[in-house]
Amino acid sequence: MNGHHALIKYTGVDMSESNPERQFTIGYQDGNMTQDTTLNYYEGNAKHYYDGTVNINMTVLYTPFLTYMPTYASILDAGCGSGRDALYFASRGYQVTAFDYSPTLVNLATKLTGQEVLNLSFQDLAFEDQFNGIWACSSLMHVPLDEMHDALFKLSRAIKVDGVMYASFIYGTGEHNRHGRLFVDLDEDGCGELIKLHPELAVIRCWKTSDLRPGRENEKWLNLLIRKARRSKRMTFLGVGQSPSPQ
C-alpha cells in the first residue's frame, strides 16, 4: 500500500435505539487519498475512461439485479460513469435517475442517454424512499473508508423498503491508491463488516466474477445484492476513543 495508512476501526451508535455500541474493522485507510483526488483523475481522463467502458457487455451482472425489479421500476444509477448502464435500464422501460461526481462524465452520460444526469457525490444524496433499485457498479468503491457508512446510509435512505441495491468492489481488503484513484477493496468478510451496522439492510447474494474488460480477466470483483428490509435509521460513526455526539 502507498502513503500513510491507519487501521480503521469504527464505533457505530444508533441514536434512535438503545443498542449497545459495536465495533468493526474493514481494513487500512490511505491517509493521502481523498475523493477529490479521484475526481481529478476522472476529470483528466474522462474521455479515455468513457471509451474504455461504454461498450462493455454487462448482461451477466444486469440479470441477477433485474430479477428483483418490478415492471417499470425506478432505478438510481449511482456513479453512472459513461451512462452505459442507465441507457440499458431506460431502454428496457425502467425509470432511471443517474448521477456522477465528475462534471465531464455527467456531460458524456447525458449525451449518451438523452436524459439529464445529475452532478452529485454520494455525500450529496438526499433522496428518501424513492427507488425500487440502486445500481452502484464500480462506484461506491471510490468513497473513502471514513465516509463509507454515511454514503451507505444515504443510499439506504434513498431506496424503498424491499428494494434491492447492487454494488461491486475490487476483490481484496483495505483502501488503496491506484494511479491517482482511491479504491476500497472488499472480500466476503469485509462485506459482512460493511453491512452489519446497517440493520435495515441484508445481503441476499455475494459472489465473485472476473473483470469483463478484454485482457483483464484475471482481475476479480466482489458483487453484492442487498435488500432493504425496513426503514433506515440514522447512525453516527465515530473513531475509536471518541464519545458519541447526538444529531
Protein Blocks (a to p, Z undefined) as FASTA:
>chain_A
ZZjddddddddddfkbccdcddddfbdcdfkbcfklmmmmmmmmmmmmmmmmmmpcfklm
mmmmmmmpcehiacddehjlnommmmmmmmnopacddddfblklmmmmmmmnopacdddd
fklpccehkbfbdcdehklmmpcfklmmmmmmmmmmmpcghiacdddddededjddeehi
acddddfklmmmmmmmmmkbccfbdcddddfbghilmpccdddddddfbdcdddddddeh
iacddZZ
